Amino acid sequence: MDRRLPLKWNQPKALPGVQSQTCRQKEEQDLKEGSVMIDQPKARRFGLIVGLGVGAGIFYYRSLVKAHLAMGLSPNILMVHADVRKVMAHAAARETEELAAYLSSLLRQLADGGAETATIPAFSPQICARELAEITPLPLIDLLDAIVAKVERRNVQRLSIFGARVTMETALFGKLQNQDVIAPKPSETDAVTHIYQRIVEEERTSSEDYARLRALAHSLIEREQLDAILLAGTDLSFVFTPENTDFPNIDGARTHIDAIMHRLVPGFIEADLTDGLSGDLPVAPFMLD
């Protein structure tokens, strides 16, 4: 019986600074299969107050995740849930100091979790923006400032607003100082606010909602000679998309998301969300009855 041990073959070592063809092939294959971890730029930790319309919070979260991944980044998002009943009660009563104090307490939780900046993805709480700015524990990426900047950039002079009643009746909380904000007729305001409130409560929309709001937008633009409709309600993102909106508009929620990404990721390229019209397309299938 041959008891000799098998000969052990040693692969020749590559010369210093020279990578063998086998090693190169292995690394290339690993890269293709995703088995090699590559250091990626780290996204800034961002705080999001949700619960002010659950559907709207989901829309913001989904959009921010998608935008981060498109940039090759892993999102770093903290969320805290607000009591929408408390927020809406303070907003309806114009109790701005009480509302600011409550929102500041939520922002403090985000700051304690390591968030570097934050935002409130809802319009009604903006009624206390001035009071909140004085006590916030975190820098805020302001929803209203992002919209005003977009309005100015597009040189919009005459517009009407769709959203919650407080947003419409205060003309975006008095932020549009250089524009003519044309209020719809009282019956039209009632129609918009009732539809919007139902969308917020039910977290879904219908083709009937889309048809009524679209028809009203066209009527206002023609009757009042408007440059655009400002969609100043985060839940209106369930109704109108860049693909199905066939009237001049500024989408407040999508404009805000672009502003957030510009702050979090230097070099972020803004998507064309509201400029240009794409024709009369069916209502988006997302969140429909």
MARZA-421461 format. One record per residue (C-alpha): x, z, y; residue in three letters. Coordinates in steps of 0.05 Angstrom, whole numbers, plus 32768, in hexadecimal, padded with zeros to 4 digits. Each point is the difference from the previous one (the first is absolute). Example, Ala and Ser with C-alpha at 12.3 -4.5 7.8 and 13.67 -1.06 7.14 Angstrom:
80F6809C7FA6Ala
801B7FF38045Ser
% end
This chain:
800080008000Met
801C7FEC8044Asp
80028040802AArg
80217FE1803CArg
7FDB800C8041Leu
7FE57FC28023Pro
802B7FE78037Leu
7FE580148045Lys
7FFF7FC68032Trp
800A80128049Asn
7FE67FCF8034Gln
80377FEE8030Pro
7FFB80258042Lys
7FF37FD7803EAla
80397FFD8031Leu
7FF8802B803FPro
7FD17FDE8031Gly
7FEA7FCE7FCBVal
7FBC80067FE0Gln
7FF87FE37FBASer
7FCC7FCA7FF5Gln
7FDC802E7FCFThr
7FF980378034Cys
7FE77FCF8034Arg
7FCD7FE47FD1Gln
7FE980477FEDLys
7FF78014804AGlu
7FDA7FC0800FGlu
7FD2800C7FC5Gln
7FF580498016Asp
7FEE7FE98046Leu
7FCD7FCE7FE4Lys
7FE180367FD4Glu
800080348037Gly
802B80317FD8Ser
8032800A8038Val
7FEB802F8038Met
80107FE58046Ile
8002802F803BAsp
7FC87FEE8030Gln
7FF780138049Pro
7FD980408005Lys
7FBD7FFE8024Ala
7FF380358035Arg
7FD180377FE9Arg
7FBD7FF28020Phe
7FC3802D8006Gly
7FB87FE77FFBLeu
7FC18028800FIle
7FCB7FE67FD1Val
7FB880137FF1Gly
7FE47FE58041Leu
7FDC7FCB7FD9Gly
801D80017FB9Val
7FFD7FB57FFBGly
80287FF88040Ala
8036802F7FE7Gly
80057FD77FC0Ile
80057FC08029Phe
8039801C802ATyr
8025801B7FC3Tyr
7FF97FBF7FD9Arg
80167FD6803CSer
803C802B800FLeu
801780007FB7Val
7FF97FB57FFDLys
80277FF78041Ala
8038802E7FE8His
80067FDD7FBDLeu
80037FBC8023Ala
803D801A8025Met
802080197FC0Gly
7FF380488011Leu
7FE080397FDASer
7FCC8022802DPro
800B80488013Asn
7FBA80178015Ile
7FE380458005Leu
7FB580098008Met
7FD3803A8014Val
7FB47FFF7FFBHis
7FD6800F803DAla
7FB9801C8001Asp
7FDA7FC4801CVal
7FC3802B800FArg
8029802E802ELys
80227FC58021Val
7FC07FDA800DMet
7FDC803D801AAla
8037800F8033His
80037FB78014Ala
7FB57FFA8009Ala
7FFF803F802BAla
803D7FE88028Arg
802480407FECGlu
80447FE2800AThr
802A80408002Glu
7FE2801A7FBFGlu
80097FBD7FDELeu
80487FFA8018Ala
801080467FE5Ala
7FE27FEF7FBCTyr
80267FBD7FFBLeu
804080238016Ser
7FF980317FC6Ser
7FFD7FC57FD0Leu
803C7FE08020Leu
802580427FF8Arg
7FF57FFB7FB5Gln
801E7FBA8000Leu
803B8018802AAla
800C80397FD0Asp
80027FCD7FC7Gly
80387FDA8022Gly
7FDA7FC98024Ala
80277FE2803AGlu
7FC57FDF8022Thr
7FB57FFA7FF3Ala
7FBF7FE08014Thr
7FB5800A7FFEIle
7FDF7FC17FE3Pro
7FBC80088021Ala
7FE17FF28044Phe
7FD18039800ESer
803780368000Pro
80237FD88037Gln
7FD180218031Ile
8031803A8002Cys
803F7FD58003Ala
8017801E8042Arg
7FF780487FEAGlu
80207FF37FBCLeu
803D7FDF8020Ala
801080428022Glu
8001802A7FC0Ile
80107FD17FC7Thr
803A80187FD4Pro
80117FB97FEDLeu
800B7FBE8026Pro
7FC17FD67FF8Leu
7FFA7FB57FF7Ile
7FC47FF8802EAsp
7FC67FD57FEALeu
7FE67FF38046Leu
80437FEF801EAsp
800C7FCD7FC8Ala
7FBD7FDF800FIle
800A7FFF804CVal
80447FDF7FF6Ala
7FE07FCA7FD4Lys
7FC97FF48033Val
80337FF88037Glu
802C7FD37FD5Arg
7FC67FD27FF1Arg
7FEA80008049Asn
7FB980147FEFVal
7FD8800C8040Gln
7FB780077FE8Arg
7FED80217FBFLeu
7FCD80297FDDSer
800C80387FCDIle
7FE4800A7FBAPhe
800880467FE2Gly
7FE480468002Ala
7FD28011803AArg
8033802D8023Val
80347FC87FFDThr
7FCF7FCC801DMet
7FE2802D8036Glu
80438017801AThr
801E7FBA8000Ala
803780147FD0Leu
800680458021Phe
80107FE18043Gly
80407FE07FE8Lys
7FEF7FB88014Leu
800D8007804BGln
80127FB7800DAsn
7FC87FDE7FDAGln
7FB57FF6800AAsp
7FDF80247FC6Val
7FBA7FE57FF8Ile
7FCF80307FE0Ala
7FCD7FE17FD0Pro
7FB7800C800ELys
7FE680457FEAPro
7FDD7FE27FC3Ser
80407FDB7FEDGlu
802980408008Thr
7FCF80247FD3Asp
80057FC97FCCAla
804C80017FFEVal
8005804C7FFDThr
7FCB80067FC9His
80237FCC7FD5Ile
8044801F800DTyr
7FE880477FF0Gln
7FE37FE97FBEArg
80407FDC7FEDIle
80288040800FVal
7FD1802C7FD8Glu
7FF87FD17FC4Glu
80487FE68001Glu
7FE87FB97FF4Arg
7FE07FC68024Thr
7FD07FC87FEFSer
7FF87FB6800ESer
7FC58013802CGlu
802C802D802BAsp
80327FC78007Tyr
7FCA7FCE8013Ala
7FE1802E8035Arg
804180148021Leu
801B7FB97FFEArg
7FC07FE48020Ala
800380368036Leu
80497FF0800EAla
7FF17FB7800AHis
7FC48010802CSer
8028802F802DLeu
803B7FD08007Ile
7FD27FC78015Glu
7FD28029802DArg
803580298023Glu
80387FCD7FFEGln
802E802F7FDCLeu
80487FF47FECAsp
7FFB802A7FC1Ala
7FDD80377FDAIle
8029803F7FF5Leu
7FF4801B7FBALeu
800C80498011Ala
7FEB80207FBFGly
802F80087FC5Thr
7FC77FF67FCEAsp
7FF07FBD8020Leu
803C7FE87FD7Ser
7FD080007FC5Phe
7FD37FCF8025Val
80307FD18023Phe
80417FE47FE6Thr
802F7FCB801DPro
7FE17FCE7FCFGlu
7FB6800B800EAsn
7FFF800D804BThr
7FED7FC28027Asp
7FFD801C8047Phe
803880168030Pro
801180487FF0Asn
803480378001Ile
800080297FC1Asp
801180478015Gly
8012801C7FBBAla
802E7FC67FEDArg
802080018044Thr
800E804A7FF7His
801E7FF67FBBIle
80307FCC801DAsp
801480328036Ala
800D80357FCBIle
802D7FD27FD8Met
80267FEB803FHis
8010804A800BArg
801180117FB9Leu
80277FC17FEEVal
802B7FE08036Pro
7FFD7FB57FF9Gly
7FBA80007FE3Phe
7FE07FBC8009Ile
7FB880058016Glu
7FCD7FDC7FD6Ala
7FD07FD28025Asp
7FC2802A7FF6Leu
7FD17FED8038Thr
801B7FC58027Asp
7FE27FBE7FEDGly
7FBF7FF27FDCLeu
7FF97FEB7FB9Ser
7FB97FE57FFFGly
7FBE801A7FE6Asp
8012801E7FBDLeu
7FD7802D7FD3Pro
8002804B800AVal
803C80207FDFAla
7FF280197FB9Pro
80248041800DPhe
7FD2803D8001Met
7FBF7FD97FFFLeu
7FBC80137FE3Asp
% end
